[in-house]
Amino acid sequence: MLQIVRVRGPVGRPRTRPDAVAGDKAYSFRANRAHLRKRQIKAVIPEKKDQAVNRKKKGSRGGRLISHDSALHKERTTVERLIS
């Protein structure tokens, strides 16, 4: 999906790397986050409850907390409701 994304700017050819990608909890899995991290794109995807519980069970081996920008996520839900 990210291969066909074009971000228009004022002049020149469109960028192929957006600043952030927003999604709902269905897109919260390791492969998506790794791909976005590799392309230096901010992932605005909330973590599923079962993923958070499993990560916390592992303790210090569970990795870092998933950062989540709630303000950007609210904009995503606004857009989604307008489209629906």
N, CA, C and O of each residue as an XYZ file, in Angstrom:
336
protein
N       0.820     -1.181      0.000
C       0.000      0.000      0.000
C       0.872      1.256      0.000
O       0.543      2.235     -0.669
N       1.961      1.237      0.732
C       2.808      2.423      0.809
C       3.557      2.687     -0.485
O       4.069      3.789     -0.680
N       3.633      1.713     -1.369
C       4.351      1.906     -2.621
C       3.588      2.819     -3.571
O       4.192      3.400     -4.473
N       2.277      2.961     -3.394
C       1.485      3.792     -4.297
C       1.131      5.141     -3.684
O       0.438      5.934     -4.322
N       1.586      5.426     -2.468
C       1.277      6.684     -1.792
C       2.078      7.817     -2.401
O       3.281      7.684     -2.628
N       1.427      8.912     -2.660
C       2.089     10.116     -3.144
C       1.654     11.282     -2.265
O       0.460     11.489     -2.052
N       2.614     12.038     -1.758
C       2.336     13.193     -0.915
C       2.647     14.438     -1.727
O       3.805     14.701     -2.054
N       1.616     15.201     -2.051
C       1.800     16.378     -2.892
C       2.416     17.514     -2.080
O       2.074     17.728     -0.917
N       3.307     18.215     -2.707
C       3.914     19.394     -2.123
C       3.654     20.583     -3.025
O       2.985     20.444     -4.049
N       4.172     21.751     -2.667
C       3.901     22.926     -3.479
C       4.558     22.882     -4.860
O       3.969     23.348     -5.835
N       5.769     22.330     -4.955
C       6.502     22.326     -6.230
C       7.270     21.018     -6.346
O       7.697     20.450     -5.341
N       7.444     20.541     -7.573
C       8.279     19.370     -7.804
C       7.490     18.077     -7.818
O       6.262     18.068     -7.741
N       8.233     16.987     -7.917
C       7.560     15.704     -7.977
C       7.097     15.304     -6.581
O       7.706     15.702     -5.589
N       6.035     14.527     -6.497
C       5.495     14.160     -5.181
C       6.450     13.268     -4.404
O       7.168     12.449     -4.978
N       6.445     13.441     -3.105
C       7.256     12.596     -2.237
C       6.607     11.227     -2.125
O       5.390     11.098     -2.259
N       7.413     10.214     -1.882
C       6.875      8.872     -1.707
C       6.959      8.424     -0.258
O       6.631      7.278      0.050
N       7.385      9.294      0.627
C       7.482      8.937      2.040
C       6.723      9.960      2.871
O       7.197     11.083      3.047
N       5.554      9.594      3.384
C       4.806     10.523      4.220
C       5.466     10.684      5.584
O       6.307      9.871      5.968
N       5.091     11.722      6.311
C       5.640     11.940      7.649
C       5.126     10.899      8.633
O       5.871     10.420      9.489
N       3.842     10.550      8.506
C       3.232      9.587      9.418
C       2.172      8.786      8.674
O       1.588      9.249      7.695
N       1.940      7.568      9.165
C       0.881      6.714      8.629
C      -0.027      6.348      9.791
O       0.429      5.818     10.804
N      -1.318      6.633      9.639
C      -2.297      6.333     10.681
C      -3.083      5.095     10.303
O      -3.397      4.876      9.133
N      -3.392      4.300     11.289
C      -4.189      3.100     11.067
C      -4.877      2.706     12.356
O      -4.566      3.229     13.426
N      -5.817      1.777     12.245
C      -6.473      1.325     13.465
C      -5.758      0.089     14.000
O      -4.725     -0.318     13.469
N      -6.313     -0.504     15.051
C      -5.633     -1.595     15.744
C      -5.420     -2.824     14.868
O      -4.558     -3.650     15.167
N      -6.184     -2.956     13.802
C      -6.027     -4.118     12.919
C      -4.653     -4.125     12.243
O      -4.173     -5.185     11.842
N      -4.017     -2.966     12.110
C      -2.713     -2.864     11.458
C      -1.563     -2.881     12.450
O      -0.420     -2.609     12.082
N      -1.858     -3.200     13.710
C      -0.838     -3.200     14.743
C      -0.160     -4.565     14.817
O      -0.522     -5.398     15.648
N       0.817     -4.790     13.954
C       1.639     -5.984     14.070
C       3.071     -5.647     13.694
O       3.346     -4.632     13.053
N       3.958     -6.509     14.101
C       5.393     -6.240     14.056
C       5.903     -5.914     12.654
O       6.727     -5.014     12.497
N       5.433     -6.625     11.642
C       5.934     -6.413     10.278
C       5.599     -5.005      9.778
O       6.431     -4.361      9.140
N       4.387     -4.527     10.064
C       4.018     -3.161      9.655
C       4.906     -2.132     10.330
O       5.437     -1.231      9.681
N       5.060     -2.275     11.630
C       5.872     -1.302     12.372
C       7.340     -1.341     11.929
O       7.985     -0.296     11.835
N       7.863     -2.523     11.660
C       9.257     -2.641     11.212
C       9.443     -1.983      9.845
O      10.436     -1.295      9.614
N       8.483     -2.198      8.941
C       8.578     -1.595      7.607
C       8.545     -0.067      7.706
O       9.327      0.618      7.046
N       7.646      0.457      8.525
C       7.560      1.910      8.685
C       8.825      2.465      9.337
O       9.322      3.519      8.940
N       9.340      1.753     10.337
C      10.556      2.209     11.019
C      11.730      2.229     10.054
O      12.556      3.141     10.092
N      11.805      1.217      9.181
C      12.901      1.141      8.204
C      12.844      2.321      7.236
O      13.883      2.835      6.822
N      11.639      2.750      6.875
C      11.481      3.877      5.958
C      11.409      5.218      6.683
O      11.166      6.248      6.054
N      11.619      5.215      7.994
C      11.621      6.417      8.839
C      10.278      7.151      8.770
O      10.227      8.371      8.616
N       9.204      6.385      8.885
C       7.853      6.929      8.885
C       7.257      6.682     10.266
O       7.378      5.585     10.813
N       6.622      7.692     10.823
C       6.019      7.564     12.136
C       4.725      6.756     12.026
O       3.869      7.059     11.195
N       4.587      5.739     12.860
C       3.387      4.901     12.867
C       2.426      5.413     13.932
O       2.764      5.446     15.115
N       1.239      5.811     13.515
C       0.205      6.263     14.445
C      -0.840      5.155     14.496
O      -1.936      5.280     13.949
N      -0.468      4.063     15.171
C      -1.320      2.882     15.267
C      -1.372      2.475     16.736
O      -0.332      2.178     17.324
N      -2.561      2.455     17.343
C      -2.641      2.026     18.735
C      -2.327      0.535     18.870
O      -2.525     -0.240     17.934
N      -1.844      0.153     20.030
C      -1.470     -1.234     20.284
C      -2.691     -2.021     20.756
O      -3.500     -1.511     21.531
N      -2.822     -3.260     20.291
C      -3.911     -4.124     20.739
C      -3.688     -4.504     22.199
O      -2.550     -4.566     22.665
N      -4.770     -4.755     22.912
C      -4.662     -5.089     24.334
C      -3.903     -6.387     24.560
O      -3.093     -6.480     25.482
N      -4.162     -7.402     23.718
C      -3.465     -8.674     23.909
C      -1.971     -8.546     23.632
O      -1.166     -9.224     24.270
N      -1.590     -7.688     22.689
C      -0.171     -7.463     22.424
C       0.492     -6.775     23.610
O       1.618     -7.110     23.978
N      -0.205     -5.818     24.203
C       0.344     -5.104     25.363
C       0.509     -6.049     26.545
O       1.519     -5.998     27.247
N      -0.484     -6.916     26.768
C      -0.402     -7.872     27.880
C       0.762     -8.831     27.678
O       1.511     -9.104     28.617
N       0.923     -9.350     26.450
C       2.025    -10.272     26.180
C       3.380     -9.589     26.331
O       4.331    -10.197     26.822
N       3.470     -8.339     25.915
C       4.727     -7.601     26.056
C       5.049     -7.379     27.521
O       6.202     -7.518     27.930
N       4.043     -7.035     28.321
C       4.270     -6.794     29.748
C       4.617     -8.083     30.486
O       5.366     -8.053     31.463
N       4.076     -9.224     30.025
C       4.392    -10.512     30.644
C       5.869    -10.838     30.529
O       6.446    -11.462     31.420
N       6.477    -10.416     29.431
C       7.890    -10.707     29.200
C       8.807     -9.863     30.070
O       9.995    -10.163     30.187
N       8.277     -8.821     30.678
C       9.085     -7.969     31.546
C      10.066     -7.128     30.748
O       9.693     -6.515     29.748
N      11.321     -7.098     31.187
C      12.319     -6.272     30.514
C      12.658     -6.807     29.124
O      13.185     -6.064     28.296
N      12.367     -8.080     28.850
C      12.624     -8.654     27.531
C      11.501     -8.325     26.550
O      11.603     -8.648     25.366
N      10.446     -7.696     27.020
C       9.295     -7.411     26.178
C       9.472     -6.240     25.242
O       8.639     -6.022     24.363
N      10.523     -5.494     25.407
C      10.780     -4.363     24.525
C      10.190     -3.065     25.049
O       9.621     -3.010     26.139
N      10.339     -2.046     24.261
C       9.862     -0.717     24.652
C       8.365     -0.599     24.470
O       7.739     -1.375     23.747
N       7.807      0.394     25.145
C       6.402      0.718     24.946
C       6.204      1.243     23.532
O       7.090      1.888     22.971
N       5.057      0.969     22.970
C       4.723      1.475     21.650
C       4.308      2.930     21.802
O       3.355      3.227     22.522
N       5.008      3.842     21.134
C       4.628      5.252     21.213
C       3.395      5.468     20.350
O       3.253      4.874     19.281
N       2.515      6.320     20.829
C       1.248      6.545     20.133
C       0.873      8.013     20.292
O       0.739      8.503     21.413
N       0.703      8.707     19.188
C       0.315     10.119     19.210
C      -1.208     10.192     19.119
O      -1.783     10.047     18.040
N      -1.848     10.417     20.259
C      -3.315     10.383     20.298
C      -3.936     11.535     19.511
O      -5.044     11.389     18.996
N      -3.254     12.674     19.406
C      -3.799     13.804     18.648
C      -3.881     13.461     17.155
O      -4.883     13.757     16.505
N      -2.830     12.840     16.615
C      -2.863     12.420     15.216
C      -3.884     11.311     14.995
O      -4.520     11.246     13.944
N      -4.038     10.440     15.988
C      -5.011      9.356     15.853
C      -6.438      9.906     15.847
O      -7.300      9.368     15.153
N      -6.695     10.957     16.602
C      -8.017     11.586     16.599
C      -8.324     12.173     15.223
O      -9.467     12.119     14.769
N      -7.318     12.733     14.556
C      -7.518     13.252     13.201
C      -7.871     12.118     12.242
O      -8.690     12.304     11.342
N      -7.265     10.952     12.422
C      -7.565      9.812     11.571
C      -9.016      9.391     11.731
O      -9.694      9.120     10.740
N      -9.500      9.333     12.965
C     -10.887      8.919     13.175
C     -11.849      9.955     12.619
O     -12.920      9.593     12.131
N     -11.497     11.236     12.677
C     -12.353     12.278     12.101
C     -12.478     12.082     10.599
O     -13.579     12.139     10.052
N     -11.363     11.852      9.936
C     -11.371     11.646      8.497
C     -12.171     10.391      8.146
O     -12.958     10.392      7.199
N     -11.963      9.333      8.909
C     -12.657      8.068      8.643
C     -14.174      8.235      8.782
O     -14.933      7.664      7.999
N     -14.605      8.990      9.746
C     -16.046      9.207      9.937
C     -16.633     10.074      8.826
O     -17.786      9.891      8.437
N     -15.853     11.004      8.323
C     -16.336     11.838      7.214
C     -16.491     11.019      5.942
O     -17.425     11.237      5.171
N     -15.580     10.077      5.720
C     -15.622      9.252      4.516
C     -16.770      8.255      4.582
O     -17.442      8.010      3.580
N     -16.995      7.682      5.756
C     -18.043      6.662      5.898
C     -19.360      7.236      5.730
O     -20.359      6.523      5.817
